[in-house]
Amino acid sequence: MNLHALYAIALRQFYLMRGSPTRVLPIFAWVAVDIVLWGFISRYLSGVSHGGPDFVATMLGAVLLWDFFSRVMQGVTTAFLEDVWSRNFLNLFASPLSVRSYLGGLVLTSVLASLVGLLVMLVLATGVFGLSFASYGLLLIPFMLVLFLFGIALGIFACAMVLRLGPASEWLVWPIPALLSPFAGVFYPLATLPPWMQAVGRALPPSYVFEGMRSVVAGDGVSSAALAAGLGLALLQIALACWLFSRVFKQAIRSGLLARYSAESVA
Amino acid sequence: MTTADPSLPAPVLTVRDLCKRYGDKRAVHDISFHVAPGEIVGLLGPNGAGKTTTINMVLGVLEPSAGRILIDGFDVSRQRRRALAATNFAAVYAPLPGNLTVEQNLRIFGLIYQVRSLQARIEALLEQFDLLAFRDTRCGLLSSGEQTRVCLAKALLNRPKLLLLDEPTASLDPATARDIREQIRRIANDDGGGILWTSHNMVEVEEVCDRVMIMSQGRVLLEGDPRTLAQEHRADSLEDLFVRLARDPANSAEQREAAR
């Protein structure tokens, strides 16, 4: 992987953000709205259910972690879409830039952007609504790692999809997290779902995180085997997403799609 | 077509038996040519002749159906990164991102091409292409002539051994076009890089190119010195020869074979 090229892709995104507040705002505005909304809902539910579950820890914690995953995914796809919008593929890929370095640059961009979003969410959730991560302890690290890796995998998968289907398929990218959330058991145990949805849920690494999170809040601890399964799945899915992107990229070179990408056609 | 003369320096671009098919349609059919260091080769042809398809294959963004492309000795399909590190391009249909400034674009592509002493190189190119006043201007706000100059500056960042220019003066006024032609001629003379240039402007081609190839329907029909080619083929001018070949490529090719 060429570190200069990786830096170039991340620097490009930094330049774009520095010169455009409309690009900076979405990094934290929507997650902040989510935290405020769910913060009040959690506070209300805790008030009406005396002695019931800790809604702030379970619901608000779940929203925060899910938004973190969504930000990571969108960090990758937004950086990719900047090249789609500015018709930059020919300039980029007629250069010594490798697919690996390009994807590495997208991931680096996403890491930096999602950390900003995470910081804003943490400040709001802990400062305003009293969410404490003390109950998770060090488990917060593997929880976030699994979500981060899955966000990267899904982001690369979404980039491959847009590269294959054309710029107009961009609208398919944005609802992906919402589409997956019912299966991932963000707010309820997987056992609540019908068997076929549970099967889908078990293929999604976040389901292991949210099951573990609820278990920790309930004081039951977490299965390290389940967490390892989530981590393994996320790594496998990153490898699969990279393979898919490379395959779509090679096909785009073979068919001529890359050279005439701005024509907005499905090959 | 031509093969490289062994007494001359190794070509910066060697294209051998290159073909591109889309299903049954042949976009490029069995073409071979080379570009020597310091040489400017014009690639002419009517719209749809296969010029841009050829350039895209040389740039590695389009896979040939058959044939081989070597840039500075590196095979584009097998040694893509090394081959593309030795080349660069400017084309009217590939402007630099309009939402970044001139200097930002040059810095980003300079990093991608791993240019040494990048800031000094950027400064030199800004001066060379009279872009100092626009360094902090977003490329999308520049006139087409200014954008062309930025694209040329980007194309020279890595001092390419092979420079591909796809109609670089198409959107320029005559005075700016003349300046750009002089700059490009100087690049070939001073830096020794080979240049493959497509254009529809025959006067420009005669002025700048050392050699031209005229393509039609995916084939190279004629090749030679642009200043003598028309006379050799009993045409009044290069433009007349071009029009004749564009209108009746099959007949022209037969006549050429018969003349041999």
Interface residues (C-beta under 8 A of the other chain):
Chain A: N2 H4 A5 Y7 A8 L11 R12 Y15 L16 G19 S20 E82 S86 R87 N88 F89 L90 N91 L92 F93 A94 S95 P96 L97 S98 K250 I253 R254 G256 L258 A259
Chain B: Y22 T53 N56 L59 G60 V61 L62 E63 R80 R81 R82 L84 A85 N88 F89 A91 Y93 A94 P95 L96 P97 G98 N99 L100 T101 Q104 R107 I108 F109 L111 I112 Y113 Q114 R138 K154
